[in-house]
Structures are given as structure tokens and as C-alpha cells.
Amino acid sequence: MYLEHFGLRELPFQLTPDPRFLYLSPGHARAKAYMEYTLWNRDSFVVITGEVGSGKTTLIQDLIDGLDHSVVLARIHQTQLDELEFFQAVLVEFGFKPFGKGKVELLDMLNSYLVEQHRQGRHVLLIVDEAQNLTARVLEEVRLLTGLETAEGKLINLILAGQPELRDLLDAPGMEQLNQRIRFRFHLKPLSEAEIADYIRHRLQVAGYQGESDLFPQELMPLIHRYTGGVPRLINILCDTALISAYVDHLDVVDVSVVEQAIEELQWTPYRERRRPKPGSVKEAMADAMHAAARLIVHTPDGEIIEFPLEQEVVTIGRLPFTDLELRDTSVSGHHAKVITLHGTSFLEDLRSTNGTYVNGQRVLKCVLRNGDMISIGRHRLRYVADSGTEEHPQPQLAPVDSTGTEGSGR
């Protein structure tokens, strides 16, 4: 396992949004300040946008971890909802069971709840992640929510976070009234070469690295920037793969050849050359994404076969009903695993599940999925099928782990 080899306490480049690893670039620091200002000043709401993997979720988790008992939080992850489903999702987060009720009843429940929380001196915060999937009708309901206020301030504060398409939605005709309610709009830009070096160094320090030399020397930064575009999630994927390669090759630091080998294993082209459609509208973008998505063929213990298209960049898998892919199986953890799909490549990551995640019979912490890979989660079998249509059975690309959750030495 490379932790001991490099003198690390924990994995430095995990894809989970752990606030301990949050690197506050100037852009991230500004976005954090806007969110905090909006909350503590009861000042309407803020919109944060950024490319997939730019750090929006980690920023939000950092904000949440800093909340005290005076803040009541509702956080919505699944945003492909109509108006009724949206209000139901919000009320569920507040502890209600709002099903089977009409819109008027839902609004009355929500308004009464907000008034009572205000009377008790509490802030109510609603965070909507993946907000680019909200329909115009739901956004109109969001606008109406911002109008709930007293003389002292808003009854509810909102944070919308989403991909760049959210900016297009907000700039569309008919959204003028909503835009007037927005206190701050901020777009997270990718990291520069200098920021990438600081980002990598920061994550290594948090993970416990105390070596005298840089694990990732400065001369690697142009290459890393070229293939990741400065997107933090892609930096994590590349750096983690490079550390595994350096460990297997018995190297004490990562050099250019190791990074090139990692890029080859990931089958990446330079970031700017990757196919990223530039449709003329948000609807066209969504249609393209749906057409291009890979899919999971789910074989349930009862013999049922379900096709689940990977239409979202991040798909959570688990036993809880609010995961994207719900597996009703007691051997499956509530939040068991997730699949991240970026520019045609899918990555599987175990979310510290109790019984583990297996790919082609090997337990993995995370791996690059190849066409035809068989994923085992509890008693369910999920076959990953890419666009090529031919199913192969390669080995997982990252190190297997034993039953205790410790990585083996193989690649």
C-alpha cells in the first residue's frame, strides 16, 4: 500500500468532498465568503457555478460543517423534480412526511414551519446542489420562496450550486425577477499552474506527508495542467493514479514518466482536446448527455434486470431511497458507492461501505470502469456497458483491497 511507502496517514486524493482537504484558492475563498455572508446576514440567496469537479460540493460541505445549532438545514441533491416533488423533498429534509398532499397544503406546511423557526430565533438554510437540472417552473417556485420574509430578514436563505448550464438558465428570458433576488453570483474557475502546485502540496500535507522533497516536483505542473485543465477532481484522479504507479515502480517521488504512464492508463487526451459539446441551448446539452451516457445493467437478487443510464456526472448507489440508484438489499450500505462519469470515462468509488464494492471479483476502493466490468454490491450485480456495445472483462485499474479495507500491492 502506498501510504506507508510515501509516509502518508491517509489517501490524499480521494474524490469524496472532505472539507479537511479544502484548498481555498482565491476563487474558492471568495465563493465561501459569499455563502457565509448570505447566510449570516439573512440576505436572500447566492448562486455558485463551476465545471464538474471544480470543488462546489466540498465548499458546501465545509459550510455545513461550520453550522451551529441555530441553523436548520435542508439540502437537496436530486433535482430532476417537478414543483410538487421539489416541495416534498424540502419538507422531507425538515422532518415532515408530506406525501399525498396538494401544493396548497405543502406551501402551508412550509410557511408555518419557517415562521415557527424564525420565532425561535433559528436560521433556515436551503442548499440545492446540481441546480442546473431545475425546470423553469421550479425556479419560479424558488423565486417565490425568497419572498418569504419579515421586517428582520428572510425566513429562508438559499444557495444554488450547479454546473455552467445554470448560468444559461438564469440568463434565459423570463428569469429577470429571479435574478433580481440573487445577492451574489459567482463562477468557480479552474486552477492555474501555480494553484495546482499549491493544491497538491496542501492535500499531501493534510494527508500527513512530511518528506523533505516534493512528491510532485514543480516541473510536473505544466503536464498536469494540460491534462486536467486545472479541475480539482481531475487533478485528484491523475495524482492518485500517479502515486500508485510510482509505488509499484519503487520510486520515492513522481516524475514525468510516471505522470505520462498514469495519463496513458487513464486513456486521457489533453483537456482542451476532449470532446465537449457546445450546444446552442440547455435542452440540446441535456439531450446530448443522455445520448452519450454509458449505463449500468442491474441484475437484482430476484432475477429482475434493470437498465440504469448514467445520465448524471455523479450517480450515488445505496440502500437509502434518496440515492440515485436504490438497491433494496440489507447487505448494501445506505450510501454504498458512486459512479463519476467525465468526458466518456467512468470511475467507481466505494463510499466506505460495510461489505465492500467488488469489480470482476476484486474488492476496490476506486477504479476506472471498462466496458463489460461486473460490479458486485451486496447481492446485486451491475454490469457497466459503454457506448461501444461490446462487453469485455478487464481487471480493475486500481489496487484491490482485502476484507479489512486495506489495499493490496497489486495494480
N, C-alpha and C positions, 0 to 999 in steps of 0.2 A: 504494500500500500504506500502511495507516495507521500502521505502525511509525515510519517517518521523520516523518510528519506530527505525531505526538504525542511524538517523541523517545524511543522505546522500542527496546530491543535485541532483544526477543523478545515473542511474544504473551503477554499477562499472564493471559488467562482460558481457557487450554486445558483440556480435560476430562481429559487424561492425569494420573495420580496422581504428579506430580513433587514429591518431598519438599522441593525448594528453595522451593516456594511454600507449604509447610505453614504455616497460621496456627493458632497454639496459643491458642485461646480457653480460658477456664478449664476447660471440659468436655473439650476435646481434650487439654489438658495433663494432666488427671487420668487420662484413659484411657491416655495414653502412659506415665505413671508406673506404672500398674498392670501394663501389659505388661512393662515393663523389670524391675519388682520380681519378677514371676512368673518371668521367665527367669533372672535372675542369682541368685535365691535357691532355684532348683530347687523351686519351691513349687506343685506341681500345675498348675492352669491357670486362665485368665481368659476371660470371655465379654464381648465388646463388641458392642452392638447399636446400631442407628440407622436412620433412614429412608434410602431410596435417595438417594445423593448427599450424605450427611452428612459424608463425609471418612474413613470407615473404611479404605478401601484406601490412601489417602495416608498415614495413620498407620502402617499395616502396612509400607508401602514405606519409610517413614522409619526404622522399627525395623530392617528388613532391611539398609538401607544402613549402619547403625551396628554391624552384627555383625562380629566378627573371626574369625580362622581357627579359634578354639576352639569355634565353634558350627557344628553340622551342621544344615542347614535342609531341611525338606520343606514345600512349600506346595501345597495342593490348591485348585483353582478350581472344577472341575466336581464338583458334589456330589450329582447325581441318580444315586446309585450304590447297589448292594446291598453286603452285607458283604464278599464276596469282591473285588468291584471296588474297594471302598474300600481294603482292604489292598494290593491290586495297585497302586493309584495311589500309595500311600505308599511302597511298595518301589521303584517306578519312580523316584520322586524321589530315593531314596537310591542309585540307580545299578544296581538289580537288574533282571533280566528274569524276572518272577515268573509268567508266563502258563502256563496248563495245569497248575497246581498246586492242590491242595486247601487247605482252610482250615487244617488242622493244619500242613501244610508252610509255608504263608505265615506263620503265627504263630511257628513255629520259626525261620524266616529272620529275622523282625523282632526277635525276642527275642535271638537270637545277635548280631545287628548292634548292638543297643542296649547289650548287655553289653560288647561289644568297644570301642565308642565310649567308654563310661564308664571302662573300664580304661585307655584312652589319655588320659583327662582332658578329654574333649570334652563339650559340652552338645549335646543333640539337641532341636531345636525343630520342632514340627509346627504349621503355621498352616492352618486350614481357613476359607476365605472362602465366602460365600454358604451359611453353615451352616444356614440356615432350611430348606434343601431336604433335609437329612439325615433318614432314616427313624428311627423309634424303635429299630429293630434296630441300625442303625449307631451311634446314640448310645449304646446299651448296650456296643458294642464300644469306643467311645471311653472309656466309664467304666472298662472293664477295662484299657485302656492306662494309665490314670492310676494303676493299682495296681502297675505295674512299678517297683520301687524297690529301693534298697539302704539300708544304715544311714546313708549320707551324703546321700541325697536321691533324687529321682525320676530314672528312667532316661530319661524323655522329658517335656518340657514342652509344653503345648498352649495355643493361642489359637484360640478360635472367634469368628468375626465374622459377623454376619448382620443381616438386617432385623428389625423388631419381632416378626415371627412366631416368631422363635427364642425369644423370651421365653415365648410361649404354649406352645411345645413343651417347654421346660424346666419349666414350671409344671404340665404335664399330670400326671394320676395315673400313678404308676409310675416317676416320674423322681426320687424322693426320694434314692436312693443316688447318682445322678449329681450332684445339687445339693450334696450333702454334700462332694463332691470339688472343687467350684468355689471357688477362693480369692477371686476378685473377679468381680462382675457390674456392668457399667456401661453406661448408655444415653446415647448422644450426642444432645443436644437441638439444635434449630435455633438459629441465631444471632439475637441480639436486634438491634434497630435500631442501637444503638451498636456492637455487634460487627461488623455488616455494614460500617459505615463503616471500621472498623479493618481488616477483612478485605480490602476493596477497595484501601485505601491500601497495605497490605502487599504485595499481589500486584503492584501497579503499581511499587512501589519495587524489588522483586526483578527485575522486567522492565526496569528501568533508567530509570524516569520521574524526572526532576529538575525538573519545572516548578514555578514559584512558586505557582501556583493549583491547587486540587484539580480533577482531571479530572471527578470525580463529587462535586459540592458536597453539603454536609450536607442541604440541603433535599430531595434526591432520596431519602434513605433511607426515609422512610415509604412512598413509592411502590414502591421496590424490595422492601421487606419485605412489602408487601401482595401482590405478585405472585410472590414466590419463597418466602415463608414462612420465610425465613432458611436455606434449604437451600443449602449451598455450590455444588453443581453447577448448580442453577438460577440462582444469582447469576452464575456464570461465563457461562452461556448468554445471560442478559439483558444483562450488561455488554459482552460481546463483540459482540453484535448492535448495541448502542447505540453502541459505538465505530465500527463500520462506518458506521452512519447518520450520525454526527457527521462522520466523514471525508468521506463523499460530499457532505454539505452544507457542507463547508469551515468547520466550527466548531472552535474551539480547546478547548472544554470541552463536556461533555454537559449538556444542560438538560432540563427536564421534558418539553418537546415531543419531544425525541429519544427519551427513555425510553418515552414513550407510543407513539411510532411503532414502536419496537422491539417493544413488547408487542403492538401490532396485527399486525405482521408474523409474530410467533410464534403469533398467534391464542390468546393466553392469557387466561383469566379469573382473577380473584383466587384465590390459592392455596386459601383455605378453601372456595371455592365449587366447586372442581373435583370431579368425581365420583370419590370414593374409597370403594369398598365397605367396609362394616363387617360382614363375615360373622360367623356365630356360631362358626366353627371354622376351623382352618388348612386343612383339606381343602376347605371351601367357598371360601376365599380363592384356593387354587390352581386350583380349577375355574373360578371367575370369571375369573381371569387368563388361563387357557387359552382361554376362550370369547372374551374381548375382544381377544386379541392380533392384531396385523397379521401379515403373512407375507411371505417372500421366495420368488418363483418363480425357481428357479435353472436356467438353461439351460447345460449343460456343452458343452465343445467336441465331444464325441461325439454330441451331439444328445439326450442324456437330459434330462428335465425333472423337477426335484425340488421339492417344496413344503416350505419350512422355516418353521414357525410361530415368531414372535418371542414366545416364552413367558417369556423372562427379560428383566429390565430391561437387562442388558448382554449382547450377543452378540458374541463375537470371531470374526473371519473371517481365515483364513490357510491356509498350506500345512501347518503342523505338525498332527500328529494330535490334540494336546490343545486345539486351538482348538474353539470350539463348532460352527462351520461350516467343515469342512475342504474346501479346493479343491485338488485334486491337479493342480497346474499349476506348472511351473518358473518361470513369469513372475510368480507370486504370491509375495509375501514370507511369511516364517514367521508373523509377526503383521502382517497387512496393514491391516486396518481393523476398526472395531467399530460396532455399531448400538446406541444407547441409546434405550430407549422409556420415556417418563414420562407418565403420565396421558393416554394416547392420542396423544401426539406422539413421533415417532421422529427421532433425529438420527444422521447418518452422520459418522464422523470417520476420516480417514486416519491410520495409525499410522507415519508417516514411511517409507512403503513405497518400494521401489526404483523401481517402474514407475508408481506413482500410482494414484489412485482417481478414476473419472470418473462423473458423473451427467448423463445426457442429452447426452453428448459433451463436457462441460466438466470439466477436472480440478479437483478441490476438495480443500481441507484439511478442511472440515467444512461441513455444510449441514443444513437441515431437510428431511426427506423428505416429498414429497407423493404422494398416491395415483397410481400409474402410473409413477413415476420409474423410469428404466432405469439401473442401476448397472453399470459395466464394471470388473471386476477381473481383470487378466490376460486370458485367453481366455474367461472366464466372463461371462455376462450374468445379472444378478439384477434382476428386476422387483419393486418394492415395491408391495404391494397392501394397502390399508387396508380397514376394515370396510364402506365404502360399496359396494364391489363394482364401481364404475365407474372405469376407468383413464384418467387424464389424463396430459399430458406437459408440466408446467410447468418453468420453468428453475430451477436450484439457487438457494437463497436467499442463499448467501454467495459471496464473490468467487472467481472461477476462478483457477487458478494455471497458470503456464507450465511447460515441461518442466524447468526448474531448481528448481521448488518455490516460486517467488515469486508472491505474489498479484498479480492484476491490479487495475485501478482500478474495474472494474465491480462492481455489487452482485449 
